[in-house]
């Protein structure tokens, strides 16, 4: 196993990623049951890809695809072929179901997988996306280095992430956090690639998404605490962590989507 894959595979990667105690990954589908988009803005990704001229029929790799919202939007609106990878089996099952319901099964292929392994083994695509997934591949320089392996020269790397609103680095538990915007831009282009499009997310959008996110998570967590009283303490701990993270995001971080063009 490579150093990258080893570093991103704790004993219970699903629980670790979602901020739950080890062994509680079975609660993730219930906690996320009310979310179809899992933190992404599919229409924004489609609009940006249209602006940079992604061709019809292009091959796209969507890492950490969740329930397939972005992949399905690209396949439907841009007629591209998308491969979606996520480590949560239930998310992949829902993405596959939606692809069949929308008649997109020939353009979308979803499978369960570890994205750290995927970036080392997948073939060459026209574009790769890592949207609202966080630091599972490391800090920005390492993430870009990993993602660009999967695209051809001249291909596109799409990264949706956060950056610090002030001059200090923001480090959250389990998140090798935000750096100031200019530093982030420098890191994105550290391998010689160019930022061809940047969209900064309006703060109002971030606030509304965070409000809805916490509201839905709190409702689902409350139900789980009743049906699984032995784990009520762990669920409350998870909620407290999500509230702290949300406060930090809203006070010290902003969000953006970048599209890089890979240099040959």
N, C-alpha and C positions, 0 to 999 in steps of 0.2 A: 504494500500500500504506500502511495506517495506521501510526502510530508503534508501536502495540501489536504488530501483526503483524510489522513490521520487526524489532523488538527480540527477538522470539521465534523468528526464522527464520535461524539461522546457516547456513553453507554446506552442512553435513551435519547436519540437525537430529536425525536418529535417533541417529547416533553421539554427538553432543553430549549428548543427553538421557541416554543410557545410560552415558556416561563412557568411551567408546572414542575412539581417535584418528580424525580425519576419514577418511572413505572405508571404514571397517570396519563399516558398518551391516549388511552381509550376515551378520555373525556373531551379530547379536542374536537371531534365532529359535533358533539352536542353543544359545546361552547360556541362554535362557529356556525351553527345551523341556520342562523338568520342572515348570514352574509353570502351573497352570490359573487361579489367582486373582491372581497378580502383586501380592501385598502387601495385598489387600483382605480384609475379613471379610464376605462376602455375607449371611450369616444375621443379622449385627448390623445391617446397613443395612436389611434387610427388617423386622426387629423394631422399629427406630426409626421407620421410615416408617409402620408399623402404629400405633404409639403416637401419632403426630401426625395420624393420620387421613387419609392419602393415599387418595383414593377409587379404587375399581375403575374401570378404563377411563381413568384419568388418563394424560396424555401426559408422558413423562419423557425427558430428554436426558442421556445418560451420556457425558461428555467424558473422553478418555483411557481408553476402556472396556477396553483390553487384549484378552483372549480372551473377554470377555463374561460373566464369572462373576457380577458384580452385576446386570447387565442381565437375564440369564436367570433369576436367582433372583427378581427383582422381577416379571418377566412370568409366571413359573410360580406364585409364591406369592400375588401380589396382583392378578393379572389386569390389569396395566397395559400400555400400549403404550410400548415403549422404542426410542429411536434411539441407537445407539452409534457414536461416532466415535473412530478411532485412526489414527496415522500409519504404523503397521507393517502392511503388507499381509498378511503371514502371520498376524498376530494376528486380523485381521478375517476372513480365510478360515476360521480355526478357529472363531471365534465363530459364523459363518454355518452351518458344518457342525454344530455342537452344537445350534443352534436347530432345524435340520431333524431331527436325531436325537431331540430332545425334543418335537417337535411344536409348537414355539413360533414357527415362521417367520411366522405372521400377526401376532404381537404384537411381534416384534423385527426391526428393520431396522439392519444394520450397514454402515458404509462407511468407506473410507479418507479421511482428511482432516486438515487442520491445525486444531487446536482454537482457535488464536488468530483464524483467519479465521471459524470457525464461530460464535464468540460475537458476531461483528459482523453475521452474515448470517442466522442461524437465526430462525425464527418464535417465537411465544410458547408456552411449555410450562407445565405445571402444576408441574414440578419439574426442577431441573438438578443433576447430580452431578459433582463433581470429587474422586475418591477415590484416595488414594495416588499422586497424579500429581506433586506437588511444586510448584515455583514457576514453571512454564512461562508463567503469565500475570502474573508479578511478585509483589511483596509482597502481604500480605493485603488491604490496602485496595484495591489495583488489581485483584486477583483477584475480590473481591466485586463491585466495580463492573462488571467484565466479565461475570461470571456472571449477575447480576441482570437484565441486558438481555434474557436469553433466557426469562425467566419472567413470567407475568402478575402484576398486583397481587394480593397475597395468596398468591402461589405460593411454593414452597420452594426454598432453595439449600442443598445438602448438600455439606459440605466436610470431608474427612478429611485431617488434616495433623499436624505436630509443633509442640511448643512447648518453650521452654527451662525446665529444672527449677530454674534459679537466676535471679538478677536481671540477668544479662548476656545480650547478644545472641549467638547462635551462628551463625557464618558458615562454611559449608563451600564448597569449590570447586564452582562451578556451582549453588549453592543459597543463595538469599538468606534465610538460616536462621531459626531459631526465636527468638521473643521470649517473655518470661515470660507466664504464663497470663493474668493480668489485662490485660496490654497486648494480647495476642492477642484477647481478648474485646472490648476496646474497638475494635480495628481491624475486627473482623468486623461490628460494628454502626455503623461510621463513616458509612454512608449512611442511617441511620435505621431499618434493619431490626432485628428482634428475634430473639435466640436463643431458640428455643422448646424445644430439647432439646440436651443436651450429654452425651456419654458419654466418659469418660476411660478409655483402654485400660490394663488392668492391666499392670504392668511385666513380670510373668511371661509374659504373652502376647507382649509385644514381644521379650523375650529368646529365647523359643522360636522365634518367627518368624525372627529374625535368625540364630539358629544354623542352622536348616534352610536358610535362604536361602544363607548362605555355603557350607554343605556341598554343596548342589546346584550352585552356581555354580563352585566349585573343581573339582568332578568334570567338568563340561562344559568348563571352560576348559582343564583338563589334556588332554582329548581333542582339543580344537581346536589346542593347541600342537603336538601330535604330527602331526596331519594337515595343518597349515599352518605348518611350521617357519619360514618367512620372516616370520611375524607373531608368533612366540613371545614376543618382547620386548614387543610392544604388549599382548599378552594378559596377561603377567605384571604389566605396569604397571597394567592395568585391575584385576587381582585385588588388588594392593597398595592401590589407591585404595579399592576396596570394603571392604577390611579396616579401613582408617583411618576411613572413614565410619561403619562399623558400631560401632567403638569409641566414636566421638564420640556417635552416637545413643544408645548404651546408657548412657554416663556423663553426658551433659548434656542429653538431650532425652527427652521423653515424647510420647505420641501421643493424639489425641482425634478424635472425630467430632462435628461441629456441624450442626444444622439451623436455618436462618434462615427467617423468614417475611418476604417482601418487603413493604415498606410501599408503599402506593399513591403 
